[in-house]
Amino acid sequence: MVKNDTTYRNYVPDIPYHLVWIATNACNARCIHCSTEATKRLPGELSTDEVKKMFWELRDAGVFDIAISGGEPFVRKDMMEIIEYMASIGLKVGIGSNGSTVTKKITDKLKLFNVSRLQISIDGTEEIHDLSRRWNGLFKKSKQAILYGIESGLNVHVCMTLHKINYSVMEDVISMCADLGVKRFNLSRFIPTGRGDLALDLDKELWHDLMLKYENIKTEYLGRMEMTTHLSQSILLNSELNCYDGFIGCQAGIGQGCIGPTGDVSPCVMLPIKVGNIRDHSFEDIWRDSTLINNLKSRNLLKGKCGVCSYKEKCGGCRAVAYSYTGDVFETDSRCWLTN
C-alpha cells in the first residue's frame, strides 16, 4: 500500500518545459496503434521557414526540450536542416523514428548536431513487431537503426507501446534492447485514439499486473539500462515519488504540450484537442490564454473517482485515457486499478 502524505501543491510551470512536435503526418508504415493515424502529408503542413520561426519563439518562451515525432520524421526532406538549426539556437532535441529511414549517415549527422537521443520504436519480437506495424521486414530495419545509432555514439532509446497483441513479449523486447546496448527503454501506454482501436486496449487488472512486473524488472537492469514509463499512476507503485516536487503524474497541459504538422497546439501528443494554431498566435499566448490548458493545471476540476482520489496531486489520472473513453478530458481514468 502506498503511503500518501502529500500536503502541498506541486510546481506548475507557466510554459511546458517539454514539447512534442509532430513533424509530418506522412508515414511509410501503417501501425495498428498509431495515435495520429498517419498516412500522407497533410495539406498546409508547416514550411521549413515556419518551423524555424516556431522553434525560435519556443526557445524564447522557455521551452527547452523538443521531441520530434510523426508520422515518420525523416520523410521530411528538410529534417536534417531543421535539426541543425534547433541545435544552433540551443534547444535540446530528441527524435523518434520507426527506424526504416535511419542510415549510418543520418546517425553520424545527428551526433554532429548534438541530438540528445534517438528513439526507435520496437513493439515486439520480429513477427509481432512486423504485424503491429503492418510491414514485413521492418523489425530488421528498426534493429539496424539502433545499431547505427549506437555505433555513431548516440544515446539510443527504445519505446514499446503495450497492447493486446504484444504485451506477452515485453520481457523479451527488454532483454534484447539491453543486449544491444540501448541506453533507455520506455514503456508507453496505448491510448485508443487515432488508428488505435479500443479492442487493442488492456483491461486495468492486466495493466496493473504488467506495471508491477515492470517495476520489478527495473531492478534487474539497474546500472545497465534506464527504464521509464509514461504511467501517470507511478505514485501507486513507487512511494518515493512522493518526495519529488516535480512529479505530478499526468503532465498534459502542464509540463508538456504538442504542436501538430499544420501548427495546431494541443495539451499532449495523445490528447488531440486543439487549443490554437501558431500561425494565428504565438505559442506563448496560446498556452497562457487557453481555458483548457489553465483548467488542466487545476486538479480540482477532475471528476468522478479521479476528482476525489487522495493521489490526484501526484497522479491526476491519464487525461488522454479519460478523453478517449468518455469524450470528457476531466473524467475518471477508467484504466486506473483503484477505480471500479
URFENMO-V87562 format. One record per residue. N is the residue number from 0. RES is the residue in three letters. SS is DSSP state (H for helix, E for strand, L for the rest). PHI is phi as a letter, one per 30 degrees, with the letter a starting at -180 (999 if undefined). Layout:
BEGIN
n & res & ss & phi
N & RES & SS & PHI
N & RES & SS & PHI
END
This chain:
BEGIN
n & res & ss & phi
0 & MET & L & 999
1 & VAL & L & d
2 & LYS & L & d
3 & ASN & L & c
4 & ASP & L & c
5 & THR & L & d
6 & THR & L & b
7 & TYR & L & b
8 & ARG & L & d
9 & ASN & L & d
10 & TYR & L & d
11 & VAL & L & b
12 & PRO & L & d
13 & ASP & L & d
14 & ILE & L & b
15 & PRO & L & d
16 & TYR & L & d
17 & HIS & E & b
18 & LEU & E & b
19 & VAL & E & c
20 & TRP & E & c
21 & ILE & E & d
22 & ALA & L & d
23 & THR & L & a
24 & ASN & L & d
25 & ALA & E & d
26 & CYS & L & a
27 & ASN & L & c
28 & ALA & L & c
29 & ARG & L & b
30 & CYS & L & e
31 & ILE & L & d
32 & HIS & L & c
33 & CYS & L & e
34 & SER & L & d
35 & THR & L & c
36 & GLU & L & h
37 & ALA & L & d
38 & THR & E & b
39 & LYS & L & c
40 & ARG & L & e
41 & LEU & L & d
42 & PRO & L & d
43 & GLY & L & i
44 & GLU & L & d
45 & LEU & L & e
46 & SER & L & d
47 & THR & H & e
48 & ASP & H & d
49 & GLU & H & d
50 & VAL & H & d
51 & LYS & H & d
52 & LYS & H & d
53 & MET & H & d
54 & PHE & H & d
55 & TRP & H & d
56 & GLU & H & d
57 & LEU & H & d
58 & ARG & H & d
59 & ASP & H & d
60 & ALA & H & d
61 & GLY & L & j
62 & VAL & L & d
63 & PHE & L & b
64 & ASP & E & b
65 & ILE & E & b
66 & ALA & E & c
67 & ILE & E & c
68 & SER & E & b
69 & GLY & L & a
70 & GLY & L & h
71 & GLU & L & c
72 & PRO & H & e
73 & PHE & H & d
74 & VAL & H & d
75 & ARG & L & d
76 & LYS & L & d
77 & ASP & L & c
78 & MET & H & d
79 & MET & H & d
80 & GLU & H & d
81 & ILE & H & d
82 & ILE & H & d
83 & GLU & H & d
84 & TYR & H & d
85 & MET & H & e
86 & ALA & H & d
87 & SER & H & d
88 & ILE & L & c
89 & GLY & L & i
90 & LEU & L & d
91 & LYS & E & d
92 & VAL & E & b
93 & GLY & E & b
94 & ILE & E & b
95 & GLY & E & c
96 & SER & E & b
97 & ASN & L & d
98 & GLY & L & j
99 & SER & L & d
100 & THR & L & c
101 & VAL & L & d
102 & THR & L & c
103 & LYS & H & d
104 & LYS & H & d
105 & ILE & H & d
106 & THR & H & d
107 & ASP & H & d
108 & LYS & H & d
109 & LEU & H & d
110 & LYS & H & d
111 & LEU & H & d
112 & PHE & L & d
113 & ASN & L & h
114 & VAL & L & d
115 & SER & L & d
116 & ARG & E & a
117 & LEU & E & c
118 & GLN & E & c
119 & ILE & E & c
120 & SER & E & d
121 & ILE & L & b
122 & ASP & L & c
123 & GLY & L & k
124 & THR & L & d
125 & GLU & H & e
126 & GLU & H & d
127 & ILE & H & d
128 & HIS & H & d
129 & ASP & H & d
130 & LEU & H & d
131 & SER & H & d
132 & ARG & L & c
133 & ARG & L & h
134 & TRP & L & a
135 & ASN & L & d
136 & GLY & L & j
137 & LEU & H & d
138 & PHE & H & e
139 & LYS & H & d
140 & LYS & H & d
141 & SER & H & d
142 & LYS & H & d
143 & GLN & H & d
144 & ALA & H & d
145 & ILE & H & e
146 & LEU & H & d
147 & TYR & H & e
148 & GLY & H & d
149 & ILE & H & d
150 & GLU & H & d
151 & SER & L & d
152 & GLY & L & i
153 & LEU & L & d
154 & ASN & L & d
155 & VAL & E & c
156 & HIS & E & c
157 & VAL & E & b
158 & CYS & E & c
159 & MET & E & b
160 & THR & E & c
161 & LEU & E & d
162 & HIS & L & a
163 & LYS & L & d
164 & ILE & L & d
165 & ASN & L & c
166 & TYR & H & e
167 & SER & H & d
168 & VAL & H & c
169 & MET & H & e
170 & GLU & H & d
171 & ASP & H & d
172 & VAL & H & d
173 & ILE & H & e
174 & SER & H & d
175 & MET & H & d
176 & CYS & H & d
177 & ALA & H & d
178 & ASP & H & d
179 & LEU & H & d
180 & GLY & L & j
181 & VAL & L & d
182 & LYS & L & d
183 & ARG & E & b
184 & PHE & E & c
185 & ASN & E & c
186 & LEU & E & c
187 & SER & E & c
188 & ARG & E & d
189 & PHE & L & d
190 & ILE & L & c
191 & PRO & L & d
192 & THR & L & b
193 & GLY & L & i
194 & ARG & L & d
195 & GLY & L & d
196 & ASP & L & d
197 & LEU & H & e
198 & ALA & H & d
199 & LEU & H & d
200 & ASP & L & d
201 & LEU & L & c
202 & ASP & L & d
203 & LYS & H & d
204 & GLU & H & d
205 & LEU & H & d
206 & TRP & H & e
207 & HIS & H & d
208 & ASP & H & d
209 & LEU & H & d
210 & MET & H & d
211 & LEU & H & d
212 & LYS & H & d
213 & TYR & H & d
214 & GLU & H & e
215 & ASN & H & d
216 & ILE & H & d
217 & LYS & H & e
218 & THR & H & d
219 & GLU & H & d
220 & TYR & L & c
221 & LEU & L & e
222 & GLY & L & i
223 & ARG & L & c
224 & MET & L & a
225 & GLU & E & d
226 & MET & E & b
227 & THR & E & b
228 & THR & E & a
229 & HIS & L & c
230 & LEU & L & d
231 & SER & H & d
232 & GLN & H & d
233 & SER & H & e
234 & ILE & H & d
235 & LEU & H & d
236 & LEU & L & c
237 & ASN & L & b
238 & SER & H & d
239 & GLU & H & d
240 & LEU & H & d
241 & ASN & H & d
242 & CYS & H & d
243 & TYR & L & c
244 & ASP & L & e
245 & GLY & L & d
246 & PHE & L & d
247 & ILE & L & b
248 & GLY & L & i
249 & CYS & L & d
250 & GLN & L & c
251 & ALA & E & e
252 & GLY & L & i
253 & ILE & L & c
254 & GLY & L & c
255 & GLN & E & b
256 & GLY & E & a
257 & CYS & E & b
258 & ILE & E & b
259 & GLY & L & d
260 & PRO & L & e
261 & THR & L & c
262 & GLY & L & j
263 & ASP & E & d
264 & VAL & E & c
265 & SER & E & b
266 & PRO & L & d
267 & CYS & E & a
268 & VAL & L & d
269 & MET & L & c
270 & LEU & E & b
271 & PRO & L & d
272 & ILE & L & c
273 & LYS & L & d
274 & VAL & L & c
275 & GLY & E & l
276 & ASN & E & b
277 & ILE & L & d
278 & ARG & L & d
279 & ASP & L & c
280 & HIS & L & b
281 & SER & L & d
282 & PHE & H & e
283 & GLU & H & d
284 & ASP & H & d
285 & ILE & H & d
286 & TRP & H & d
287 & ARG & H & d
288 & ASP & H & c
289 & SER & L & d
290 & THR & H & d
291 & LEU & H & d
292 & ILE & H & d
293 & ASN & H & d
294 & ASN & H & d
295 & LEU & H & d
296 & LYS & L & d
297 & SER & L & c
298 & ARG & H & d
299 & ASN & H & d
300 & LEU & H & c
301 & LEU & L & d
302 & LYS & L & c
303 & GLY & H & h
304 & LYS & H & d
305 & CYS & H & d
306 & GLY & H & d
307 & VAL & H & c
308 & CYS & L & d
309 & SER & L & d
310 & TYR & L & c
311 & LYS & L & d
312 & GLU & L & d
313 & LYS & L & c
314 & CYS & L & b
315 & GLY & L & i
316 & GLY & L & i
317 & CYS & L & d
318 & ARG & H & d
319 & ALA & H & d
320 & VAL & H & d
321 & ALA & H & e
322 & TYR & H & d
323 & SER & H & d
324 & TYR & H & c
325 & THR & H & b
326 & GLY & L & i
327 & ASP & L & b
328 & VAL & L & d
329 & PHE & L & c
330 & GLU & L & d
331 & THR & L & d
332 & ASP & L & d
333 & SER & L & d
334 & ARG & L & c
335 & CYS & L & d
336 & TRP & L & d
337 & LEU & L & d
338 & THR & L & c
339 & ASN & L & c
END
